[in-house]
Amino acid sequence: MRIKRLELDGSTIYINLLGNIDEEFAELVIESLVDAYRALGGAPSLVEVYVYESSELRDRCIRERAAWLGVVALGLYDVSHEAWEGWPRIHVVQSSLRALEPRVIKALLLHEAAHSVLHGSLASYVVNIDLDSALALGVDPLVLAYLASVVVKDLEVHKYLVDRGLSMHVEAYFEHFKSSLKTIECRDVASLLELAKLLTPCVVVSCPGLEEHLTDTCRARLSDVLEVLRELLGVKGDLSSRIKAVILALQRVVHERGSRA
């Protein structure tokens, strides 16, 4: 592993390069993060960035770290953020990203940089939900809590970026992920949470061509899910209470649509 240390306006960013990382790609990651934090008005005092040669290497490293820390739910994405130990860490997979346009890479890294600013402490990764209610839905409560927490935090990030005049990057973020909408069936609360995660940009920016990427079931529930997300912007309270609010709201969408079908 190679490590690069970057000092940025009083913040320290460690870039950890794992495997065979192209120098050009490493520099693009560093440049994108510098631009991101300057656009956001500064970085947290400490940020760790891990750039992996492959998704297989990423999976192994993150799973080992999660097991050691006792983390019980995690998502393995090509670009992600966590703060399991109390400070922000950003994870990047070279093999998945280096073929993308630089503007898309910059949008993805700006998204994670915003997470590090808004959700860079352990408080954003500790939640408390009613396990009995989750089990009654026929869903693993850990999965339900994880998916709902991602919805809540992603919505905060997109609103934060738009409020800072960075809507063009939110639009690029959605353009990159919108093809993933085709894989969602929208038949239960868990799949509606997956849809809601991908729709979070559409609450604060225009998402042209959205409906053509949806299955028939998701298209029928699109307006309801968008309304839940709009209402979520106004929900006060801690992370756990907002997670509960979005789960209950989407549960109603499933039941109401089911009864009208």
C-alpha positions as CSV (number, residue, x, y, z in Angstrom):
1,M,0.0,0.0,0.0
2,R,1.2,3.5,-0.9
3,I,0.1,6.5,1.1
4,K,-0.1,10.1,-0.1
5,R,-0.6,12.9,2.5
6,L,-2.4,16.0,1.5
7,E,-2.7,19.2,3.6
8,L,-5.7,21.3,2.6
9,D,-6.5,24.5,4.4
10,G,-5.9,23.0,7.8
11,S,-7.3,19.6,7.0
12,T,-5.3,16.4,6.5
13,I,-6.3,13.9,3.8
14,Y,-4.6,10.6,3.6
15,I,-4.8,8.9,0.2
16,N,-4.2,5.1,0.6
17,L,-3.5,3.3,-2.7
18,L,-4.1,-0.4,-2.5
19,G,-2.9,-2.6,-5.4
20,N,-1.8,-1.5,-8.8
21,I,-3.2,2.0,-8.9
22,D,-2.5,4.2,-12.0
23,E,-0.8,7.4,-11.1
24,E,-3.0,9.3,-13.5
25,F,-6.1,7.9,-11.8
26,A,-4.7,8.7,-8.3
27,E,-4.1,12.3,-9.4
28,L,-7.7,12.5,-10.7
29,V,-9.1,11.4,-7.4
30,I,-6.9,13.8,-5.5
31,E,-7.8,16.7,-7.8
32,S,-11.5,15.9,-7.7
33,L,-11.5,15.8,-3.9
34,V,-9.5,19.1,-3.6
35,D,-12.1,20.7,-5.9
36,A,-14.9,19.1,-4.0
37,Y,-13.8,20.3,-0.6
38,R,-13.1,23.8,-1.9
39,A,-16.6,24.0,-3.4
40,L,-18.0,22.8,0.0
41,G,-16.1,25.4,1.9
42,G,-13.6,23.0,3.6
43,A,-12.9,19.4,4.6
44,P,-13.2,17.7,8.0
45,S,-10.0,17.9,10.0
46,L,-9.1,14.3,9.0
47,V,-10.2,12.3,6.0
48,E,-9.0,8.9,4.9
49,V,-9.4,7.9,1.3
50,Y,-8.9,4.3,0.1
51,V,-8.4,3.7,-3.6
52,Y,-8.6,0.0,-4.5
53,E,-7.3,-1.7,-7.7
54,S,-10.5,-3.9,-7.9
55,S,-13.9,-4.5,-6.3
56,E,-12.6,-7.8,-5.1
57,L,-9.9,-6.1,-3.1
58,R,-12.3,-3.5,-1.8
59,D,-14.8,-6.2,-0.7
60,R,-12.1,-8.1,1.2
61,C,-10.7,-5.1,2.9
62,I,-14.0,-3.6,3.9
63,R,-15.5,-6.9,5.1
64,E,-12.5,-7.6,7.3
65,R,-12.7,-4.1,8.8
66,A,-16.4,-4.4,9.4
67,A,-16.0,-7.7,11.1
68,W,-13.2,-6.4,13.3
69,L,-15.4,-3.4,14.3
70,G,-18.6,-5.3,14.7
71,V,-20.4,-3.5,11.9
72,V,-23.5,-5.5,11.1
73,A,-24.8,-3.8,7.9
74,L,-22.7,-2.4,5.0
75,G,-23.0,-1.6,1.3
76,L,-20.3,-2.3,-1.2
77,Y,-20.4,0.4,-3.8
78,D,-17.8,1.6,-6.3
79,V,-17.6,4.9,-4.4
80,S,-18.7,5.1,-0.8
81,H,-18.3,6.8,2.6
82,E,-18.4,5.6,6.2
83,A,-17.2,6.8,9.6
84,W,-17.3,3.6,11.6
85,E,-14.4,4.7,13.8
86,G,-15.4,8.3,14.3
87,W,-13.8,10.0,11.3
88,P,-14.7,10.0,7.6
89,R,-13.4,7.5,5.1
90,I,-14.0,7.4,1.4
91,H,-13.6,4.3,-0.6
92,V,-13.0,4.3,-4.4
93,V,-12.7,1.3,-6.8
94,Q,-10.3,2.1,-9.7
95,S,-11.4,-0.7,-12.0
96,S,-15.0,0.5,-11.9
97,L,-14.4,4.2,-12.3
98,R,-11.5,4.8,-14.5
99,A,-13.5,4.3,-17.7
100,L,-16.0,7.0,-16.7
101,E,-15.9,10.6,-17.8
102,P,-14.0,12.8,-15.5
103,R,-17.1,14.9,-14.8
104,V,-18.9,11.8,-13.6
105,I,-16.0,10.8,-11.3
106,K,-15.9,14.4,-9.9
107,A,-19.7,14.2,-9.3
108,L,-19.4,10.9,-7.5
109,L,-16.5,12.1,-5.3
110,L,-18.2,15.4,-4.5
111,H,-21.2,13.3,-3.3
112,E,-19.0,11.3,-0.9
113,A,-17.1,14.4,0.2
114,A,-20.4,16.0,1.1
115,H,-21.2,12.8,3.2
116,S,-17.8,13.3,5.0
117,V,-18.8,16.8,5.9
118,L,-22.4,16.0,6.9
119,H,-22.0,12.4,8.2
120,G,-18.4,12.1,9.2
121,S,-19.0,11.0,12.8
122,L,-20.1,7.8,14.5
123,A,-23.5,9.3,15.3
124,S,-24.5,8.9,11.6
125,Y,-24.0,5.2,11.7
126,V,-25.7,4.2,15.0
127,V,-29.5,3.8,14.7
128,N,-32.3,2.4,16.8
129,I,-35.4,1.0,15.2
130,D,-38.3,-1.2,16.3
131,L,-37.1,-4.7,15.2
132,D,-40.5,-6.3,15.7
133,S,-42.1,-3.9,13.2
134,A,-39.3,-4.7,10.7
135,L,-39.7,-8.4,11.1
136,A,-43.5,-8.0,10.7
137,L,-42.7,-6.7,7.2
138,G,-40.9,-9.8,6.4
139,V,-37.6,-7.9,6.0
140,D,-34.3,-8.4,7.8
141,P,-34.4,-5.4,10.2
142,L,-30.7,-4.7,9.6
143,V,-31.3,-4.5,5.9
144,L,-34.3,-2.2,6.5
145,A,-32.4,0.1,8.8
146,Y,-29.4,0.3,6.4
147,L,-31.5,1.0,3.3
148,A,-33.6,3.7,5.1
149,S,-30.5,5.4,6.6
150,V,-28.9,5.6,3.1
151,V,-32.1,7.3,1.8
152,V,-32.1,9.8,4.6
153,K,-28.5,10.7,4.3
154,D,-28.4,10.8,0.5
155,L,-31.4,13.2,0.5
156,E,-29.5,15.4,2.9
157,V,-26.4,15.4,0.7
158,H,-28.3,16.3,-2.5
159,K,-30.2,19.1,-0.8
160,Y,-26.9,20.4,0.7
161,L,-25.2,20.4,-2.7
162,V,-28.0,22.2,-4.4
163,D,-28.2,24.8,-1.7
164,R,-24.5,25.5,-2.4
165,G,-25.1,26.0,-6.1
166,L,-23.8,22.6,-7.2
167,S,-26.9,21.2,-8.8
168,M,-25.1,20.3,-12.0
169,H,-23.1,17.7,-10.1
170,V,-26.3,16.2,-8.6
171,E,-27.7,16.0,-12.1
172,A,-24.6,14.2,-13.3
173,Y,-24.8,11.8,-10.3
174,F,-28.4,10.9,-11.2
175,E,-27.5,10.4,-14.9
176,H,-24.9,7.9,-13.9
177,F,-27.1,5.8,-11.7
178,K,-30.5,6.1,-13.5
179,S,-30.0,2.9,-15.5
180,S,-30.0,1.0,-12.2
181,L,-33.7,1.9,-11.8
182,K,-34.6,-0.9,-14.3
183,T,-33.5,-3.5,-11.8
184,I,-36.0,-2.5,-9.1
185,E,-39.4,-4.2,-8.8
186,C,-41.1,-2.0,-6.2
187,R,-43.2,-4.8,-4.7
188,D,-42.2,-4.4,-1.0
189,V,-40.8,-1.8,1.4
190,A,-37.2,-2.9,0.9
191,S,-37.4,-2.4,-2.9
192,L,-39.2,0.9,-2.5
193,L,-36.3,2.0,-0.3
194,E,-33.9,1.0,-3.1
195,L,-36.0,3.1,-5.5
196,A,-36.2,6.0,-3.0
197,K,-32.4,6.0,-2.7
198,L,-32.0,6.4,-6.5
199,L,-34.7,9.1,-6.6
200,T,-33.3,11.3,-3.9
201,P,-31.7,13.7,-6.5
202,C,-35.0,14.1,-8.2
203,V,-36.5,15.9,-5.2
204,V,-34.0,18.8,-5.7
205,V,-33.1,18.8,-9.4
206,S,-34.8,17.8,-12.7
207,C,-34.5,14.2,-13.7
208,P,-35.4,14.0,-17.4
209,G,-36.3,10.6,-18.9
210,L,-37.0,9.2,-15.4
211,E,-40.1,7.2,-16.2
212,E,-38.7,5.3,-19.2
213,H,-36.2,3.6,-16.8
214,L,-38.8,2.3,-14.4
215,T,-40.6,-1.0,-14.4
216,D,-44.4,-0.8,-14.6
217,T,-44.8,-1.4,-10.8
218,C,-42.3,1.4,-10.0
219,R,-43.9,3.8,-12.5
220,A,-47.3,3.3,-10.7
221,R,-45.7,4.2,-7.4
222,L,-43.3,7.0,-8.6
223,S,-45.4,10.0,-7.5
224,D,-46.1,8.4,-4.1
225,V,-42.4,7.8,-3.4
226,L,-41.4,11.2,-4.6
227,E,-44.0,12.7,-2.2
228,V,-42.6,10.7,0.7
229,L,-39.1,12.1,-0.1
230,R,-40.4,15.6,-0.3
231,E,-42.1,15.2,3.1
232,L,-38.9,13.6,4.5
233,L,-37.1,16.9,3.9
234,G,-39.3,18.5,6.5
235,V,-39.1,15.8,9.1
236,K,-37.2,16.9,12.3
237,G,-35.4,14.7,14.8
238,D,-32.5,12.4,14.9
239,L,-31.4,9.9,12.3
240,S,-33.4,7.0,13.9
241,S,-36.7,9.0,13.9
242,R,-36.3,10.0,10.3
243,I,-35.5,6.4,9.4
244,K,-38.7,5.3,11.1
245,A,-40.6,8.0,9.3
246,V,-39.5,6.9,5.8
247,I,-40.1,3.2,6.5
248,L,-43.6,3.8,7.8
249,A,-44.4,6.1,4.9
250,L,-43.3,3.6,2.3
251,Q,-45.1,0.8,4.1
252,R,-48.3,2.9,3.6
253,V,-47.5,3.2,-0.1
254,V,-47.2,-0.6,-0.4
255,H,-50.5,-1.2,1.4
256,E,-52.5,1.6,-0.3
257,R,-51.3,0.7,-3.8
258,G,-51.9,-3.0,-3.1
259,S,-55.5,-2.4,-1.9
260,R,-56.2,-0.2,-5.0
261,A,-54.8,-2.8,-7.4
